[in-house]
Amino acid sequence: MFTINKNGLSYGRGYVYSLQYHLVWCTKYRKKVLKDGIDVECKEMLESLAQEYKFQILAMEVRPDHIHLLVD
């Protein structure tokens, strides 16, 4: 399929690329609901989605009112 070297580039047959997205999800009205175990469950769900759909999570931060995600 493809390989990722230590320089952060993805190499395949006939192509080289580095594509990253910074995603931010905010709760409705910025209410602080992502706490008391819900934050851990969100992290686990996002990590399982990354494995299922074959993308890498480079950075993830779950705050009480929003989630930051950097994916490759």
C-alpha positions in Angstrom: 0.0 0.0 0.0 2.2 2.9 1.2 5.0 3.5 3.7 5.8 6.5 5.9 9.4 7.3 6.5 10.9 9.3 9.4 10.7 12.5 7.3 6.9 12.3 7.5 6.4 11.7 3.8 4.3 8.9 2.4 5.7 7.0 -0.5 3.9 4.7 -2.8 4.3 3.5 -6.3 4.7 6.6 -8.4 3.8 9.2 -5.7 5.1 11.0 -2.7 2.8 13.1 -0.4 2.3 14.6 3.0 -1.3 15.5 3.7 -2.4 16.6 7.1 -5.7 18.0 8.4 -6.4 20.0 11.6 -9.9 19.2 12.7 -11.7 21.0 15.6 -15.1 19.9 17.0 -16.9 22.2 19.4 -19.8 21.2 21.5 -23.1 23.0 21.1 -23.0 26.4 22.8 -19.5 25.4 24.0 -20.9 23.5 27.0 -18.4 21.6 29.0 -19.7 18.1 28.5 -16.5 16.2 27.5 -15.4 15.2 31.0 -15.9 12.6 33.7 -14.9 9.7 31.4 -16.6 10.9 28.2 -13.2 12.4 27.1 -11.5 9.0 27.5 -14.3 7.3 25.5 -14.0 9.9 22.7 -10.2 9.2 22.5 -10.8 5.5 22.3 -13.5 5.9 19.6 -11.3 8.2 17.5 -8.3 5.8 17.8 -10.5 2.8 16.7 -11.8 4.9 13.7 -8.2 5.7 12.8 -7.3 1.9 12.7 -10.5 1.0 10.8 -10.1 3.7 8.1 -6.3 3.5 8.0 -5.3 7.1 8.9 -2.9 8.3 11.6 -3.6 10.6 14.5 -0.6 12.8 14.9 -2.0 14.9 17.8 -5.2 14.7 19.8 -6.4 16.9 22.6 -9.9 16.5 24.2 -10.9 19.5 26.2 -14.2 19.8 28.1 -15.8 21.9 25.3 -13.9 21.0 22.1 -11.6 18.4 20.5 -8.5 19.2 18.5 -7.2 16.5 16.1 -4.3 16.5 13.7 -4.6 13.6 11.2 -2.4 12.4 8.4 
